[in-house]
Amino acid sequence: MHDDRTLTEERLDRALRERIRPAVHPRTEPLEFEVWHAPGEPVPFAEAVAAPYKPGALGDDWGPAWGTSWFRVTGRVPQSWAGETVEAVIDLGFAKDRPGFSAEALAHRPDGGVVKALNPRNTWLRVGEPVVGGEEFTYYLEAAANPEILEGVSQLGDRETAGSEPLYRVERMDLAVFDRQVWELVQDLEVLDQLMRQLPLGSARRWEILRAVERCLDALDLDAVGASATAARERLRDVLDSPANASAHRLSAVGHAHIDSAWLWPLRETVRKVARTTSNVVALMDDRPEFVFAMSQAQQLDWLREHQPALYARVKEKAAAGQFVPVGGMWVESDTNMPGSEALARQFVYGKRFFLEEFGVETEEVWLPDSFGYSAALPQLVKLSGSRWFLTQKISWNTTNPFPHHSFLWEGLDGTRVFTHFPPVDTYVAELSGEELAHAEANFRDKGHATRSLVPFGWGDGGGGPTREMLARAERLADLEGSPRVTIETPSDFFTAAEAEYERPPVWLGELYLELHRGTYTSQARTKQGNRRSEHLLREAELWAATAAVRAGFPYPQEELDRIWKSVLLHQFHDILPGSSIAWVHREAEATYARIAEELEAVIGAAQRALAGAAEGGGTVVFNSAPHGRAGVVAGGAALAPEQPEQPVEVEEYDGGFRLDNGVLRVTVDARGLVVSVVDLVAGRETVAPGGAANLLQVHPDLPNRWDAWDVDAFYRNTVTDLTEADVVRRSGDGVEVVRSFGSSRVTQLLTLRPGARRLDVDTEVDWHEQEKFLKAAFPIDVRADHSTAETQFGHVQRPTHTNTSWEAAKFEICAHRFLHVGEPGWGAALINDSTYGHDVTRTVREDGSTTTTVRLSLLRAPRYPDPATDQGVHRLRYALLPGATIGDAVREGWSFSLPERRVPGSAEVAPLVSVDDDAVVVTAVKLADDGSGDVVVRLHEAHGGRVSARLTAGFALAGASVTDLLERPLADERAEVDGDAVLLGLRPFQIVTLRLTPNA
């Protein structure tokens, strides 16, 4: 037999493109439309419907970037179309490739009711099925002129710089007959064509499909496609009815639309994207009762509740019917590297509570397909939130080491394990194409142990969701020879079956480090500073408001704190906090954080004034909100300030520079303004490696191969400029001021020792005007450390400093919270910071055989996409070197550095609301219970990595105590051991405990 495969495949391509697909809408009539271009920001429907519209025509330009145009579309169904299915087919000039990344529209009826959305892959509105003829109709289309910002340097990322030129042109406004049989023929042919091309050339099945396609095309009259479509479909019946192999992989298809809460669009546009996507989803559900759609991010559904209550009611109806499935259990799909301990816990608290209160659903699957790596703290938080399973997709983006499992047990810091799935389809925006399904089956790494995987399908990132074409594919692929079996079902159905069939799944211990997007630990420093500051202010506000409520009847501001928490959690979304959004998003974030700070400072101030009492004789009360005592003030308490000032630090000129000495540390700053010696006087040991200089600022070129704001590629380290020239090196008070100029930028640093402190503080102000550069601060430490220890949520993680394998080499940039520690038995050192997350650690062996371990903080970057002005301007960054530090010292000083004491006029001694007798136990939150009962809720964890027995004492008469989950619900298998007004604790390493303490009335 001659090989005519290519001939038939090309014949099918052309027939589909030029004859069959166009015949889906065989008869058309033009629609009339008018347009109103809304000035400024989007307006409500009631305002739009009353606006002055003007006649429009095909070819009209519309939409400056971020503008909104309303189209009033009217039509009348011809009488001759009686009995037909009729649709409006509309193309507003959509970009043809990716839904959600260009213009979109939401269709309304004249009464304001939402119909569905329009986007590049969803251009139809159903008018009637069947029509009787003569029907008149009107649609109002709220069209968003969202610009495409997919690559390169662009000013379109902010309305303030985007310009006023229109971006789009009206291409089509038609009323059309929808030919169901032709549409079904298209679906048949596309599914078979995609399957055929994935099968081996030597496969009999491939050739059977090819011959069936050939017979189908022979039966099709290309001049009368509609009339011959049924006969043509019959020629495909045998190959479509042939069942899948008994061993075929099983794919659980879950409808989905991953919607970035902000990214290449601002938050306000995501509000509209959610409405557009959910309107499409519920419309599809009306037609396809088997369709199941999973939606995460409680924040997005809360937006829908607020802005589209009627549509939200439809969503709740579909949820009650089991078709619309809330998943994820978090407020947003947050970044998980950088949110603080309590913030990551609150992601679950606010997300789970929303789904419980609004939908009556206890979400069990944590759904984070697109976050940029996953903290080792997550498994314990998943379990404590009442969830059972975890799903991610992003680790398929690893550039060095393919992840070895697709279904596995993920073990966290404390030993908690959760069943985790990593879909082998390698996308969270699947179309259910033949290529995707073949890849999922071939790629699945647990063959022989497991038989099933999950595939999230539907347009995402910018929204859109599943289409009727995708559902048609799923229907045909349910049991089709040569393909995996596809079943549309809920995530919980998949997880239940997958967990049950995998008797001994492999275990992955520790973080799921993403070998990509490492620049997100540093990009957009102001956003990261705003987050860190907000987290600490929320801690203080809850602590002092709860203390004042119990002690002084202070009105606890629950609603205000909830509102602020939700705003902070929203901005931890995985394209906001990581710094990978357009300029508009980060400009708004900076303003939001400033407003939050002002509001929380007001709460803190009012609560502390209520506690401090009268300022008799000019007294001052010192409040300590850190979880450890300091300067004579207990943790979470307040005391009168000492009358005698502390002794000053000695600062003297030395060898052209300066020497600082506080009796604990002796620091030498040379004439270049570099720290060339830090002697730990207690241990009698030099910290800085011989010949090295600490606090050495270094600048690297920074042009990654692809994702500017996201990535730093390893080759950036090949070229470095050390900033050793100083404009000024001079004494400033009890410290040394150093000023340097470089490129177009300037940095001013103040190096200080505090009396009695084992810490060299560095206060840095950078006026940053570089482009595509990376600024680091290096500390070469004379210590042989085979691993570094970095604070993460509710504990710390250790990472090798060597590069023995590709797994270690890939971690050339790592994330740490308040501290990063390196050490050897008996001595170590830590770097602590107030807002820096990116770090790197390298090691060299010197000629004398000793080892230099260099720790560097990543201070600033200057990528140009998607925000061309990333981090330009003035920044203030604070960090410190802590020689002679244990892990416990690093924990303590990290908190102390970030939570300075507050001084308030007054004369009262304020005992802590709760106290713990062991520094290894860190209290991350003290608050009143969310249910308004007046109970005091305390969340704490073991922070040093060992077992501990401790006593938590309540600063009030205790009526009872219980151990709860994150949502403050009692845990059936945990009991609080109460001893008077205290609770006795026995904690394993890094264990998190939430206690609910009931005061004695």
Sequence and secondary structure as in RCSB ss.txt:
>XXXX:A:sequence
MHDDRTLTEERLDRALRERIRPAVHPRTEPLEFEVWHAPGEPVPFAEAVAAPYKPGALGDDWGPAWGTSWFRVTG
RVPQSWAGETVEAVIDLGFAKDRPGFSAEALAHRPDGGVVKALNPRNTWLRVGEPVVGGEEFTYYLEAAANPEIL
EGVSQLGDRETAGSEPLYRVERMDLAVFDRQVWELVQDLEVLDQLMRQLPLGSARRWEILRAVERCLDALDLDAV
GASATAARERLRDVLDSPANASAHRLSAVGHAHIDSAWLWPLRETVRKVARTTSNVVALMDDRPEFVFAMSQAQQ
LDWLREHQPALYARVKEKAAAGQFVPVGGMWVESDTNMPGSEALARQFVYGKRFFLEEFGVETEEVWLPDSFGYS
AALPQLVKLSGSRWFLTQKISWNTTNPFPHHSFLWEGLDGTRVFTHFPPVDTYVAELSGEELAHAEANFRDKGHA
TRSLVPFGWGDGGGGPTREMLARAERLADLEGSPRVTIETPSDFFTAAEAEYERPPVWLGELYLELHRGTYTSQA
RTKQGNRRSEHLLREAELWAATAAVRAGFPYPQEELDRIWKSVLLHQFHDILPGSSIAWVHREAEATYARIAEEL
EAVIGAAQRALAGAAEGGGTVVFNSAPHGRAGVVAGGAALAPEQPEQPVEVEEYDGGFRLDNGVLRVTVDARGLV
VSVVDLVAGRETVAPGGAANLLQVHPDLPNRWDAWDVDAFYRNTVTDLTEADVVRRSGDGVEVVRSFGSSRVTQL
LTLRPGARRLDVDTEVDWHEQEKFLKAAFPIDVRADHSTAETQFGHVQRPTHTNTSWEAAKFEICAHRFLHVGEP
GWGAALINDSTYGHDVTRTVREDGSTTTTVRLSLLRAPRYPDPATDQGVHRLRYALLPGATIGDAVREGWSFSLP
ERRVPGSAEVAPLVSVDDDAVVVTAVKLADDGSGDVVVRLHEAHGGRVSARLTAGFALAGASVTDLLERPLADER
AEVDGDAVLLGLRPFQIVTLRLTPNA
>XXXX:A:secstr
    HHHHHHHHHHHIIIIIGGGGS  EEE EEEEEEE SS   HHHHHTS  EE  TT EEEETT EEEEEEEE
E  GGGTTSEEEEEEESS  SS TTSS EEEEE TTS EEEEEBTTB EEEEESS  S  EEEEEEEEE      
SS  STTSTTTS S EEEE  EEEEEEE HHHHHHHHHHHHHHHHHHHS TT HHHHHHHHHHHHHHHH  TTSH
HHHHHHHHHTTHHHHHS   TT  EEEEEE   B SSSSS HHHHHHHHHHHHHHHHHHHHH TT  EEE  HHH
HHHHHHH HHHHHHHHHHHHTTSEEE   SSS B SSSS HHHHHHHHHHHHHHHHHHH     EEE SS S B 
TTHHHHHHHTT  EEE  GGGG SSS  S SEEEEE TTS EEEEE  TT  SSB   HHHHHHHHHH TTBTTB
 EEEEEESB BB  B  HHHHHHHHHTTT TTS EEEE  HHHHHHHHHHH SS  EEES B  SS GGGGTSSH
HHHHHHHHHHHHHHHHHHHHHHHHHHH     HHHHHHHHHHHHHTTBTTTTTS S HHHHHHHHHHHHHHHHHH
HHHHHHHHHHHH   GGG EEEEE SSS BTTB TTEEEE  SS     EEEEETTEEEEE SSEEEEE TTS E
EEEEETTTTEE B TT  BSEEEEEE   SS TTT   GGGGGS EE    SEEEEETTEEEEEEEETTEEEEEE
EEE TT S EEEEEEEEE  SSEEEEEEEEES   SEEEEEETTEEEEEESS SSHHHHT SSEE SSEEEEEET
TEEEEEEESS  EEEEEEEE TTS EEEEEEEEEEE   SS TTTT EEEEEEEEEEET  HHHHHHHHHHHHS 
 EEEE    B  SEEES TTEEEEEEEE TTSS  EEEEEEE SSS EEEEEEESS EEEEEEE TTS B TT  
 EEETTEEEEEE TT EEEEEEEE  
